[in-house]
Amino acid sequence: MAEELSRAGSGGTGHADLATAPHAELATAASEEMVTAPDQHRPTNIKWTRIGSVIAIIVLLLMTRPFNNHVGWVEDIFLIGTAAVIAIFLGVDAVLRRNGLRR
């Protein structure tokens, strides 16, 4: 059966045999890789993610006006904006988890 398929594939139709194709090594390597579902992976520790996010927000806010050596407000705007984006992500995540839409 395999010989028939290889002869049919290379018999003037323009299709090359997969074993002689230059990317044959890549095809066999990808086919040998184990396929896993997302639920088989180790879950992320949400507690440490939230703690790290809060620490990042605090550090970003500490780098603004009181403890800096830069002139102008452009840096402060980006620092405060980045801290706000992280805080929004934390808030949305908390609401989704409370409503049961996220594990």
C-alpha positions in Angstrom: 0.0 0.0 0.0 2.8 2.4 0.9 4.6 1.6 -2.4 1.4 2.4 -4.3 1.0 5.7 -2.6 4.7 6.7 -3.2 4.4 5.6 -6.9 1.1 7.5 -7.3 2.5 10.6 -5.6 5.6 10.8 -7.7 4.2 9.5 -11.0 4.2 12.6 -13.0 1.7 14.6 -10.9 4.4 16.9 -9.6 4.3 15.6 -6.0 7.5 14.3 -4.5 7.8 11.3 -2.2 7.8 12.5 1.4 10.8 10.4 2.3 12.9 12.1 -0.4 11.7 15.6 0.3 14.2 18.0 1.8 12.0 18.7 4.8 11.5 15.0 5.6 13.6 15.3 8.8 11.4 18.1 10.1 8.2 16.1 9.3 9.4 13.1 11.2 10.7 15.2 14.2 7.3 17.0 14.5 5.4 13.7 14.2 7.4 12.2 17.1 6.8 15.1 19.5 4.4 14.3 22.2 1.1 16.1 22.0 -0.4 17.4 25.3 -3.5 19.2 26.2 -3.4 22.4 28.1 -5.0 20.8 31.2 -2.1 18.4 31.4 0.4 21.1 32.1 1.2 22.2 35.6 -1.1 25.1 36.6 0.3 28.5 37.3 0.4 29.5 41.0 -2.1 32.4 41.0 -1.0 33.5 44.5 2.6 34.2 43.5 1.4 35.8 40.2 -0.7 38.3 42.1 2.0 39.0 44.6 4.5 39.6 41.8 2.1 41.9 40.1 1.5 44.0 43.2 5.3 44.2 43.8 5.8 45.3 40.2 3.1 48.0 40.6 4.8 49.3 43.8 8.2 49.4 42.2 6.9 51.2 39.2 5.2 53.8 41.3 8.3 54.2 43.5 10.3 55.1 40.4 8.1 58.2 39.7 8.6 61.6 41.2 9.7 61.1 44.9 12.7 58.8 44.2 14.0 59.7 40.7 16.7 61.7 39.0 15.0 62.5 35.7 13.6 65.8 34.5 10.2 66.0 32.9 7.0 64.1 33.1 7.3 61.7 30.2 8.9 59.0 32.2 6.3 59.4 35.0 3.5 59.0 32.5 4.8 55.8 31.2 5.6 54.4 34.7 2.1 55.3 35.9 0.5 54.0 32.7 2.3 50.6 33.0 1.3 50.3 36.6 -2.3 51.1 35.7 -2.3 48.4 33.0 -1.0 45.8 35.4 -3.6 46.9 38.0 -6.4 46.6 35.3 -5.3 43.1 34.4 -5.3 42.2 38.1 -8.8 43.6 38.5 -10.2 41.9 35.4 -8.7 38.6 36.5 -10.2 38.9 40.0 -13.7 39.7 38.6 -13.5 36.7 36.1 -12.4 34.4 38.8 -15.1 35.5 41.2 -17.7 35.0 38.5 -16.4 31.6 37.7 -15.4 32.4 34.2 -11.8 31.6 34.8 -10.1 28.9 37.0 
